[in-house]
């Protein structure tokens, strides 16, 4: 199946590096007839091929966010929009753009999932802005932030040599929250079935805040049109109710889970108290621990001056992959991200610490940020992934 990039709703992605063999490009790389500041010079933007393409395509919306009118009133009347009004797709011409291909290639000739997570977050953010925009330059825009990622499931490997497309739209809205579903599509000539072409699915939840007061702000309503859109809306509504129930009582366990935890704890105690008698096919959870630390640089901020959520997911995924690789001794195969919780924003100039603990099929990452000058250390993000190598058991201590 061939992708049509001429559609107004499809945004083509191009490489962000100039080819050393391309002598036809202008020396300064800019259009002398344009009076608008180049996207690369816009402040507060995390640069990647996808963010560049999204900002170029929706420059009028984002310019308003960068320079909101002072003392402007909030949106006075909520609009009713359809999923098709926010639907946006981006196309990676991987088969023809070899520089873009090299930017996304991993050592096994597949697309780097960590970079793809960045792109998913950037596209979801663009879609949320489109849905919440009232096209009125006299009102102040909403502050939209990634609250969580409900699920990311990899259904098949993603080749770096075949064109790739990501399609997303709003599927549900609450009072101040929005759920966006994204699908990564990659087709071959042998497989033209659309349902079989979906390589990855993801659901992002954004929340809206008043850019002046910082309080929760209402968002535009959503009116599903097709039967599939109505089905997705009902599914998302059920997930929202489930999330609320879990927030009320986090002590609930599924049937049999308590017995499994008790058995793992008992095995861990044997490792500590009688190591000679411990199971040789098991190791303690703490022995799989890896961590990473870095300074949050200004180049990694979004338009609101905070660290880009996609950057956090990228770093967390690659740390998880490294830990699974070191633990298993073989290349792990990514299965899914169970969920990601963004508990609080991460500011620039903070010490950003990724702490990681692993089991044989799951990776748990806890991201902390530290203000060393004020001796503040806070938990900012939780990240849960699954890989599919089963080599040994882990004893929990």
C-alpha positions in Angstrom: 0.0 0.0 0.0 1.4 3.4 -1.0 0.9 6.4 1.2 -0.4 9.6 -0.3 1.5 12.6 1.1 -0.4 15.2 -1.1 -3.4 15.1 1.3 -3.7 18.4 3.3 -4.0 16.3 6.5 -0.8 14.4 5.9 2.5 16.2 7.0 5.6 14.9 5.3 8.7 14.4 7.5 12.1 15.2 6.1 15.6 14.8 7.6 17.0 17.6 9.7 20.5 17.3 8.3 21.7 18.5 4.9 23.2 15.9 2.6 26.9 16.3 2.1 26.3 15.2 -1.5 23.5 17.7 -2.3 25.1 20.7 -4.0 21.8 22.1 -5.2 20.7 23.3 -1.8 21.1 27.0 -0.9 24.1 27.8 1.3 22.1 29.4 4.0 19.3 26.8 3.7 16.6 29.4 4.0 14.0 30.9 1.7 14.9 34.5 1.0 11.3 35.4 0.1 10.0 34.4 3.5 9.7 37.1 6.2 8.8 34.6 9.0 11.4 33.7 11.5 12.7 30.1 10.6 11.3 27.4 12.8 14.8 26.4 13.9 15.1 29.8 15.6 11.8 29.6 17.5 12.4 29.5 21.3 11.3 26.7 23.6 11.2 23.9 21.0 12.7 20.4 21.2 14.0 19.9 17.6 13.5 16.6 15.7 12.4 15.8 12.2 8.8 15.4 13.3 8.6 18.5 15.6 10.1 20.6 12.7 7.5 19.3 10.3 4.6 19.8 12.8 5.6 23.3 13.6 6.0 24.2 9.9 2.6 22.8 9.1 0.8 24.5 12.0 2.9 27.6 12.4 0.0 30.0 12.9 -1.3 28.0 15.8 2.1 27.7 17.5 3.1 31.3 16.9 0.0 32.3 18.9 1.2 30.0 21.7 4.6 31.5 21.7 3.4 35.0 22.0 -0.1 34.9 23.6 -2.0 38.2 23.9 -1.4 40.0 27.2 -4.4 40.2 29.6 -6.5 38.4 27.0 -9.8 36.8 28.3 -10.3 33.0 28.3 -12.4 31.3 25.6 -16.0 32.5 26.3 -17.9 29.7 24.6 -16.9 26.0 24.1 -17.2 24.6 20.6 -18.3 21.2 19.5 -15.8 19.5 17.2 -15.6 16.1 15.5 -12.6 13.7 15.6 -12.0 14.4 11.9 -11.3 18.0 12.6 -8.3 17.1 14.8 -7.2 14.1 12.7 -3.6 14.6 11.7 -1.1 12.2 10.0 2.7 12.4 9.4 4.6 10.5 6.7 8.2 9.3 7.0 9.6 8.8 3.5 12.1 6.3 4.8 12.5 4.4 1.5 13.7 7.5 -0.4 15.2 9.8 2.3 18.4 8.0 3.3 19.4 10.8 5.8 16.1 10.5 7.6 16.5 6.7 7.5 19.9 7.0 9.3 18.4 9.3 11.9 15.9 6.6 12.9 17.9 3.4 12.3 18.9 1.2 15.2 21.7 -1.5 15.1 19.2 -4.1 14.0 17.9 -2.2 11.0 14.6 -1.3 12.7 13.2 2.0 13.7 14.4 3.3 17.1 11.4 3.0 19.4 12.7 5.7 21.7 12.7 8.3 19.0 9.3 7.1 17.9 8.0 7.8 21.4 9.2 11.4 21.1 7.3 11.7 17.8 4.1 10.2 19.2 4.1 12.7 22.0 4.8 15.6 19.7 2.0 14.6 17.3 -0.4 14.0 20.2 0.4 17.5 21.5 -0.3 19.0 18.1 -3.7 17.2 17.9 -4.7 18.4 21.4 -3.9 22.0 20.4 -6.0 21.7 17.2 -9.0 20.4 19.2 -8.7 23.1 21.9 -8.1 26.0 19.5 -11.0 28.4 19.1 -9.3 30.2 16.1 -9.8 33.5 18.0 -6.6 35.5 18.3 -8.1 37.7 21.0 -8.5 34.9 23.6 -5.6 33.4 25.6 -4.7 29.8 24.6 -4.9 26.9 27.0 -1.8 25.3 28.5 -1.9 21.6 27.4 0.3 19.0 29.1 0.8 15.3 28.8 -0.8 13.8 32.0 -0.2 10.1 31.2 0.2 7.5 28.4 -2.5 4.8 28.9 -1.0 2.1 26.6 1.6 1.7 23.9 1.5 -1.7 22.2 4.0 -2.9 19.5 2.2 -5.3 17.2 5.0 -6.1 14.8 8.6 -5.0 14.1 9.0 -1.6 12.4 11.5 -1.7 9.5 13.6 1.4 8.8 13.6 0.8 5.0 9.9 1.1 4.4 7.7 4.3 4.5 6.0 4.9 7.8 2.8 6.8 8.7 1.4 7.9 12.0 -2.3 8.8 12.2 -4.0 10.3 15.3 -7.1 12.1 16.4 -9.0 12.9 19.6 -11.3 10.0 20.6 -12.6 11.3 23.9 -12.8 14.4 26.1 -13.8 15.1 29.7 -14.2 18.4 31.3 -10.5 19.3 31.1 -8.9 16.1 29.8 -8.4 14.8 26.3 -7.6 11.3 25.1 -5.8 10.9 21.8 -5.3 7.6 19.9 -2.3 7.2 17.6 -1.6 4.4 15.1 1.7 3.7 13.5 1.1 2.2 10.0 3.7 0.4 7.9 2.6 -1.6 4.8 4.3 -3.7 2.3 3.2 -4.8 -1.2 2.6 -8.3 0.1 0.4 -7.0 2.9 -2.2 -4.4 1.8 -4.7 -5.0 4.5 -5.1 -1.9 6.6 -5.7 -3.7 9.9 -2.6 -5.8 9.4 -0.6 -2.7 8.6 -0.9 -1.2 12.1 2.5 -1.7 13.7 1.9 0.2 17.0 -1.0 1.8 18.9 -0.8 4.4 21.6 -3.2 6.4 23.8 -2.1 9.7 25.3 -4.1 11.7 27.9 -3.6 15.5 28.0 -5.0 17.9 30.5 -5.8 21.6 30.0 -4.8 24.3 32.3 -5.6 28.0 32.2 -2.3 29.6 31.1 -2.8 32.5 33.5 -4.2 30.9 36.7 -2.8 27.4 36.2 -6.1 25.9 37.2 -8.0 23.2 35.3 -9.8 24.6 32.2 -12.7 23.2 30.2 -12.0 22.0 26.7 -14.1 21.9 23.5 -16.7 19.1 23.3 -16.3 16.1 21.0 -19.1 14.7 18.8 -18.3 11.3 17.3 -19.7 10.8 13.8 -19.0 7.2 12.6 -19.7 4.0 14.4 -16.0 3.4 15.0 -15.6 6.8 16.5 -18.6 6.2 18.8 -17.1 2.8 19.9 -13.7 4.4 20.6 -15.4 7.2 22.6 -17.3 4.6 24.8 -14.1 2.6 25.3 -12.2 5.7 26.4 -15.0 6.7 28.7 -14.8 3.3 30.4 -11.0 3.7 30.8 -11.5 7.1 32.4 -13.9 5.7 34.9 -11.5 2.9 35.7 -8.6 5.4 36.3 -10.8 7.4 38.7 -11.6 4.2 40.6 -8.0 3.3 40.9 -7.1 6.7 42.2 -9.7 6.3 44.9 -8.3 3.0 46.1 -4.8 2.0 45.1 -4.8 -1.0 47.4 -6.9 -3.2 45.2 -5.2 -6.3 43.9 -6.4 -8.7 41.2 -7.3 -12.2 42.2 -4.2 -14.3 43.1 -1.8 -11.3 42.9 -1.3 -11.2 46.6 -0.3 -14.9 46.8 2.2 -14.3 43.9 3.7 -11.3 45.7 4.0 -13.3 48.9 5.7 -16.2 47.1 8.3 -13.8 45.5 9.0 -12.1 48.8 9.5 -15.5 50.5 12.0 -16.4 47.8 13.8 -13.1 48.2 14.2 -13.8 52.0 15.9 -17.1 51.2 18.4 -15.2 49.1 19.2 -12.9 52.0 19.1 -15.3 54.9 20.2 -18.6 53.3 22.0 -17.7 50.0 23.5 -21.2 49.7 20.0 -22.7 49.5 18.6 -20.1 47.1 17.3 -21.0 43.6 20.3 -20.7 41.2 17.9 -19.7 38.3 16.9 -16.5 40.2 18.5 -13.3 41.2 17.5 -10.4 43.5 15.6 -7.5 41.9 18.2 -5.0 43.2 20.9 -6.8 41.2 19.3 -5.8 38.0 19.3 -2.1 38.9 20.7 0.5 36.6 20.4 4.3 36.7 21.3 7.4 34.7 21.6 11.1 35.5 21.9 14.2 33.4 21.3 17.9 33.5 18.1 19.1 31.9 19.3 21.5 29.2 17.4 24.4 27.6 17.5 22.7 24.2 15.2 20.0 25.6 12.4 22.3 26.6 9.0 22.7 25.0 7.1 25.9 24.3 6.1 26.2 27.9 9.6 26.2 29.1 9.4 22.6 30.6 11.3 19.5 29.6 9.6 17.9 26.6 7.7 14.8 27.7 8.7 12.9 24.6 12.4 13.4 25.6 11.7 11.8 29.0 10.1 8.8 27.4 12.9 8.5 24.9 15.5 8.4 27.7 13.5 6.1 29.8 12.9 3.6 27.0 16.6 3.4 26.0 17.6 2.9 29.7 15.0 0.1 29.9 16.2 -1.5 26.7 19.8 -1.4 28.0 18.8 -3.0 31.3 16.8 -5.8 29.6 19.8 -6.4 27.2 22.3 -6.6 30.1 20.0 -8.9 32.1 19.0 -11.3 29.3 22.3 -11.4 27.4 20.4 -11.3 24.1 18.6 -8.5 22.2 15.2 -8.0 23.9 12.1 -7.6 21.8 9.9 -4.7 23.0 6.2 -5.6 23.6 4.4 -2.7 25.2 4.4 0.3 27.5 1.8 -0.5 30.2 1.4 3.1 31.2 3.3 6.3 31.9 2.4 8.8 34.6 3.6 12.4 34.4 3.2 13.4 38.1 4.7 16.9 37.8 6.5 19.0 35.3 10.3 18.9 35.0 12.1 22.3 34.7 15.4 23.1 32.9 18.6 23.2 34.9 17.5 20.4 37.1 19.5 17.3 37.8 17.4 14.6 36.1 17.8 11.1 37.5 16.4 7.9 36.0 16.2 5.0 38.5 15.4 1.6 37.1 14.5 -1.8 38.5 13.8 -4.8 36.3 12.0 -8.1 36.3 12.4 -10.8 33.6 9.5 -9.5 31.6 8.9 -6.0 32.9 10.9 -2.9 33.4 10.0 -0.2 36.0 11.5 3.2 35.7 11.1 6.0 38.3 12.3 9.4 37.1 13.2 11.9 39.7 14.3 15.5 39.4 16.5 17.3 41.9 17.1 21.0 42.7 20.5 20.7 44.3 20.6 24.3 45.5 17.4 24.0 47.4 18.0 20.3 48.4 14.7 19.2 46.8 14.3 15.7 45.3 10.9 14.9 43.7 9.4 11.9 41.9 8.2 13.3 38.5 7.4 10.3 36.2 6.7 6.6 36.3 7.3 4.3 33.3 6.3 0.7 32.9 7.5 -1.4 30.0 7.4 -5.1 29.0 9.9 -7.2 26.9 9.4 -10.8 25.8 12.6 -12.6 26.8 12.1 -15.2 29.5 15.5 -16.3 30.7 15.3 -16.5 34.5 13.2 -15.6 37.5 13.7 -12.6 39.7 13.4 -12.8 43.5 11.9 -9.7 45.1 13.4 -8.3 48.3 
